[in-house]
Amino acid sequence: MTASTTARAFASLRVRNFRLFVLGQIVSVMGTWMMVVAQDWLVLGMTGDSGTALSTVTALQFAPVLLLTLYGGRLADRFDKRRLLTLANLVSGVLALVLGTLVLTGTVRLWSVYGFALALGLVNAVEIPARMSFVGELVGAELLPNASSLSAAYFSVARIVGPAGAGLLIGFLGTGWVMLVNGVSYLATVVALRLMDPTRLRGAAPGRDRAGVVDGLRYVARRPDVLVPLALVAAVAVSGMNFQLTLPLLAKTVFHSDAAAFGLVTAAFAAGSLVAAFTGTLRRGRPRSAW
């Protein structure tokens, strides 16, 4: 890779605020994927490898994201995204610390895992749209395609390192300590957000006169170029992205592997995504619809 190609691939990292964001997110997302592995392993251990229990936890954690993300996006339009993200990460960290403490003290129950999964899903319904739209404010429209690809890249790096590390830590220390590590990891994003220079953010000022959820749906309905990618993502997500349920069950009940092997299986799943993400950083503009 030539120097010019490398510079183009990492162009958005020249923006200080985005560099801070990436560093904080790498640590935080690694912790999040460690938590995913620990939570799944904990549920299977508590329920005798019950697929029903695991699917219930997964559904409780992601149903709020499905049902409430539009309203989370509305909040991101109306309020300061940096403050929303700071609050969301602090709440997520507290949830992880409390659940980890329950596990370490032996007082955790399946219903409490369900409750924490639901609470985390509610927080994510606000955090995800705020985080994704915040990237545009960090780098501006010109660098947004590059920044989006780099965001996918660091997410994939975290998906490789986090589960692999979680598998090893579970074997040595148990799931409770992994959850505590995840709780602390959210501070990386909080610190990065507070170190940013708010005067260099490029988004419009938040306000209460922004369009609402219904206006957004109407806009999408009028734009086939937006509607088609959304429909594609919906079809893939609903029909194909069930790996968080199938991978732990395969590891535990089919291959009879330990937590370390489960972590490696989860990490391997992200390797292809990482290659694709780095390839995407070489784009100079937005991809064509056909591509």
C-alpha positions in Angstrom: 0.0 0.0 0.0 1.5 3.3 -1.1 1.8 6.4 1.2 -1.0 8.2 -0.7 -3.3 5.2 -0.4 -2.6 4.8 3.3 -3.2 8.5 3.8 -6.5 8.3 2.0 -7.5 5.2 3.9 -7.0 6.9 7.3 -7.9 10.5 6.2 -10.6 11.0 8.8 -8.2 10.2 11.6 -6.6 13.6 11.0 -9.6 15.0 12.8 -8.6 15.1 16.5 -12.2 14.7 17.8 -12.6 11.6 15.6 -9.3 10.2 16.8 -10.5 10.5 20.4 -13.8 8.9 19.5 -12.1 5.9 17.8 -9.7 5.3 20.7 -12.6 5.4 23.2 -14.8 3.2 21.1 -12.2 0.5 20.5 -11.8 0.0 24.3 -15.5 0.2 25.0 -16.6 -2.1 22.1 -14.0 -4.6 23.1 -15.6 -4.6 26.6 -19.1 -4.9 25.1 -18.1 -8.0 23.1 -16.5 -9.5 26.2 -19.8 -8.9 27.9 -21.7 -10.7 25.1 -19.6 -13.8 25.4 -19.8 -13.7 29.2 -23.5 -13.2 29.3 -24.2 -16.0 26.8 -21.9 -18.4 28.7 -23.5 -17.5 32.0 -27.0 -18.1 30.8 -26.1 -21.4 29.3 -24.4 -22.5 32.5 -27.4 -21.4 34.6 -30.0 -23.1 32.5 -28.4 -26.4 31.4 -27.7 -25.1 27.8 -31.2 -23.9 27.3 -31.7 -22.4 23.8 -35.0 -20.9 24.9 -33.3 -19.0 27.8 -30.6 -17.7 25.5 -33.0 -16.6 22.9 -35.1 -14.8 25.6 -32.0 -12.8 26.7 -31.2 -12.0 23.2 -34.7 -10.9 22.4 -35.0 -8.7 25.5 -31.7 -7.0 24.7 -32.5 -6.3 21.0 -36.2 -5.8 21.0 -35.9 -2.2 22.4 -33.4 -1.4 19.6 -35.9 -2.6 17.0 -38.9 -0.9 18.5 -37.5 2.3 20.0 -34.5 3.3 17.9 -36.6 5.8 15.8 -37.5 7.6 19.0 -33.8 7.4 20.1 -33.0 9.1 16.8 -35.5 11.8 17.6 -33.8 12.4 20.9 -30.4 12.6 19.1 -31.9 15.3 16.9 -33.4 17.3 19.8 -30.5 17.1 22.3 -26.8 17.4 22.3 -25.4 14.0 21.0 -22.2 14.2 23.1 -24.2 14.5 26.3 -26.5 11.8 25.3 -23.6 9.4 24.5 -21.9 10.3 27.8 -25.0 9.5 29.8 -25.8 6.3 27.8 -22.2 5.0 28.4 -22.3 5.8 32.1 -25.6 4.0 32.5 -24.4 1.0 30.5 -21.3 0.9 32.7 -23.3 0.9 35.9 -25.5 -1.9 34.6 -22.5 -4.1 33.8 -20.9 -3.4 37.1 -24.1 -4.3 39.1 -24.6 -7.5 37.1 -21.0 -8.5 37.5 -21.2 -7.9 41.2 -24.3 -10.1 41.4 -22.5 -12.9 39.6 -19.4 -12.7 41.8 -21.5 -12.7 45.0 -23.5 -15.7 43.8 -26.8 -13.8 44.0 -27.5 -13.6 40.3 -30.8 -15.2 39.1 -32.0 -15.8 35.5 -34.7 -13.1 35.9 -32.1 -10.6 36.9 -30.1 -11.4 33.8 -33.3 -10.8 31.8 -33.9 -7.5 33.5 -30.3 -6.2 32.8 -30.5 -7.3 29.2 -33.8 -5.4 28.8 -32.3 -2.3 30.5 -29.2 -2.4 28.3 -31.4 -2.7 25.2 -33.3 0.4 26.3 -30.1 2.3 26.6 -28.8 1.1 23.3 -32.0 2.3 21.6 -30.8 5.8 22.4 -27.0 5.3 22.2 -26.9 3.6 18.7 -28.6 6.4 16.6 -26.8 9.1 18.6 -23.4 7.4 18.0 -24.0 6.7 14.3 -25.1 10.3 13.6 -22.4 11.8 15.8 -19.7 10.5 13.4 -21.0 13.0 10.8 -20.6 15.8 13.3 -17.1 14.8 14.0 -15.7 14.7 10.5 -18.2 16.5 8.2 -19.9 15.3 5.0 -16.7 15.0 2.9 -15.0 12.6 5.2 -18.1 10.7 6.3 -17.7 7.7 3.9 -14.1 7.2 5.1 -15.1 7.7 8.8 -18.0 5.2 8.4 -15.6 2.6 7.0 -13.1 3.2 9.8 -15.9 2.9 12.3 -16.8 -0.5 10.9 -13.1 -1.4 11.0 -12.6 -0.6 14.7 -15.9 -2.4 15.5 -14.6 -5.5 13.8 -11.2 -5.2 15.6 -13.1 -5.1 18.9 -15.2 -8.1 17.8 -12.0 -10.1 17.2 -10.0 -9.1 20.4 -12.9 -8.8 22.8 -14.4 -12.3 22.5 -11.0 -13.9 22.3 -10.0 -12.1 25.5 -13.3 -12.9 27.2 -13.0 -16.6 26.5 -9.6 -16.7 28.2 -10.7 -14.5 31.2 -13.8 -16.6 31.8 -11.6 -19.7 32.0 -9.3 -18.1 34.6 -11.5 -15.7 36.5 -15.2 -16.5 35.6 -17.9 -14.5 33.9 -18.4 -12.0 36.8 -14.9 -10.4 36.4 -15.4 -10.1 32.6 -18.6 -8.1 33.2 -16.7 -5.9 35.6 -14.1 -5.3 33.0 -16.8 -4.3 30.6 -18.3 -1.9 33.0 -15.0 -0.1 33.4 -14.4 -0.1 29.6 -17.3 2.4 29.1 -15.2 5.0 30.9 -12.9 5.1 27.8 -15.7 6.5 25.7 -16.8 8.9 28.4 -13.3 10.3 28.8 -12.9 10.6 25.0 -16.2 12.5 24.7 -15.3 14.9 27.4 -11.8 15.6 25.9 -13.3 16.6 22.6 -13.4 20.2 21.4 -17.2 21.0 21.0 -16.5 24.1 18.9 -15.1 21.8 16.1 -18.3 19.7 15.9 -19.9 20.2 12.5 -23.5 19.3 13.1 -26.5 21.7 13.4 -27.4 22.9 16.8 -29.9 20.6 18.5 -33.4 22.0 18.9 -37.0 21.2 19.5 -38.2 22.2 16.1 -36.7 19.3 14.3 -38.8 16.8 12.3 -40.4 13.9 14.1 -40.4 10.2 13.6 -43.4 10.3 11.3 -41.6 12.9 9.1 -38.6 10.6 8.9 -40.8 7.7 7.8 -42.4 9.9 5.2 -39.1 11.0 3.9 -37.9 7.4 3.5 -41.1 6.4 1.7 -40.4 9.2 -0.9 -36.8 8.1 -1.4 -36.4 4.7 -3.2 -32.6 5.1 -3.0 -32.9 5.1 0.8 -35.8 2.6 1.1 -34.0 -0.1 -0.9 -30.9 -0.3 1.4 -33.1 -0.2 4.5 -35.2 -3.1 3.2 -32.0 -5.0 2.3 -30.6 -4.5 5.8 -33.9 -5.5 7.4 -34.1 -8.7 5.4 -30.5 -9.7 6.2 -30.8 -8.7 9.9 -34.1 -10.6 10.5 -33.3 -13.7 8.4 -29.6 -14.1 8.7 -28.1 -12.4 11.7 -28.9 -15.0 14.3 -25.3 -15.9 15.2 -25.5 -14.6 18.7 -28.0 -17.4 19.4 -26.5 -20.2 17.3 -22.8 -19.8 17.9 -22.9 -20.3 21.7 -25.3 -23.2 21.4 -23.0 -24.8 18.7 -19.9 -24.3 20.9 -21.5 -25.7 24.0 -23.9 -28.4 22.9 -22.5 -29.6 19.5 -18.7 -29.2 19.9 -18.7 -29.4 23.8 -16.0 -26.7 23.8 -14.9 -24.5 26.7 -15.3 -20.7 27.0 -11.9 -20.0 25.4 -12.9 -21.9 22.2 -16.3 -20.2 22.2 -14.5 -16.8 22.4 -12.3 -17.7 19.4 -15.3 -18.8 17.3 -17.0 -15.5 18.0 -13.7 -13.6 17.2 -13.2 -15.5 13.9 -16.7 -14.4 12.8 -15.5 -10.8 12.7 -12.3 -11.4 10.6 -14.1 -11.1 7.2 -15.9 -8.0 8.4 -12.5 -6.4 9.2 -11.1 -7.0 5.8 -14.2 -5.6 4.1 -14.2 -2.5 6.4 -10.5 -1.7 5.6 -11.3 -2.1 1.9 -14.2 0.4 2.3 -11.8 3.0 3.7 -10.2 3.3 0.2 -13.4 4.8 -1.3 -13.1 8.5 -2.2 -16.8 9.1 -2.3 -20.1 7.5 -1.6 -20.7 4.1 -3.2 -23.0 3.8 -6.2 -26.4 2.2 -5.8 -25.4 -0.7 -8.0 -22.3 -1.4 -6.0 
